[in-house]
Amino acid sequence: MPRTAAGLPSAAPAPVPGRRAQEPRPGPVGDTGRVAGAGRAPGAGHDVTTTVVRGVLGAGMLVVPPVVLALATGAGLLVWAAHLVLGATACLLLARLVARGRWAPAPVSLVLGAALGRRARLVVDGCFAVAFAGGQAAIAWFVVTALPGAAGPGGGPDGRWLAVGVLVVAGAVAVSALRVPDAVLRARRLVAGGLAVACGVCGWPGDAAAFVPAGITTTAAVWLAFAATLFAGVGWESVTEARPDDAAGRRATTAVLRAAAVVAAVYLGLAVLTRWAPASAAAADAPLVRRALGVAVGVVLASYVVTNLRAAAGIAARLRGPHDGPAASRDGPADPHARAAPRGLVVAVAALACALVVAVDRPGAVPLLLLGPAAAVVVTYALAAVAAVRHARPRPHP
């Protein structure tokens, strides 16, 4: 099978006489909602629009809108619009890059490695493997903030150890043999979206102070809000895992624009809902409603932590070889290799997340911890831009 210099299979393998042609597979690589660089089963790619929408919409629907509202207030819609423009542009660049390189579906790190060399792949995988620990620490603090009566960041040791407990339980499940059916994982995205709408309508969680670092200026708060939206946008890069015949030419542009329209409708809709929901909504005066929302959000987000820990372990494992290593997805392992994600790496990522929870125990911990995933996204987008410039012309057929 023809391969690029980085070991990524070409989408145009040489025919073998007497054999039926098979879809090229990018090796043992591992969904936004999957996680960046995790990958899904080789040869099982969806069309571009479906892949990107499933990639972007996930835990960010619950975590990021209230954070952006607390930090950016009146500028929230502009912050979301800027994120959508940046994410859609990076998605389009990657779609065109895959089309020009005629590569088979693969995680973004393998595509950038094929385009720019092995170091680019290691940088992307390394950034996301570490950044995921910060993302899970942020989710754990958000879960604690969501629980009625719990002390949030900076509120004392009780809240801190509760957040660590969320990560410990999620880590224990992540290293277990428990596998949730794909249908349940797909339904989780709809549940998360429904809960996000319910939280917006009820003005929940309501305590904006927990998401605002002490002493932060207005300008810095807006930039911090923008960084948080990059966490919500992890998944734009999943376009590299779409079917290659759907990632070519004008079809890629149209498909990316359709995906951007869906993502914009969801996130801008949630931003409007949270911005103009009455401050004295039902949750503010109904402890039972507030408690029910807090528990439901906590359970859903904890399930995302489980699959994210498995995904991060898969990405970290890929650092050990030229392009191999098990991988998982934010919606759980998507291929047999993903199921073999090293338990030691899962434990290591969970331990790092616990350490970050303890280290960043202060008001505004959630957006501050989201700076890690935001940095990884920026690095990936920058490398995508460089690759797009270097490969401005289509690669000739082998």
Disulfide bonds with the S-S distance in Angstrom:
none
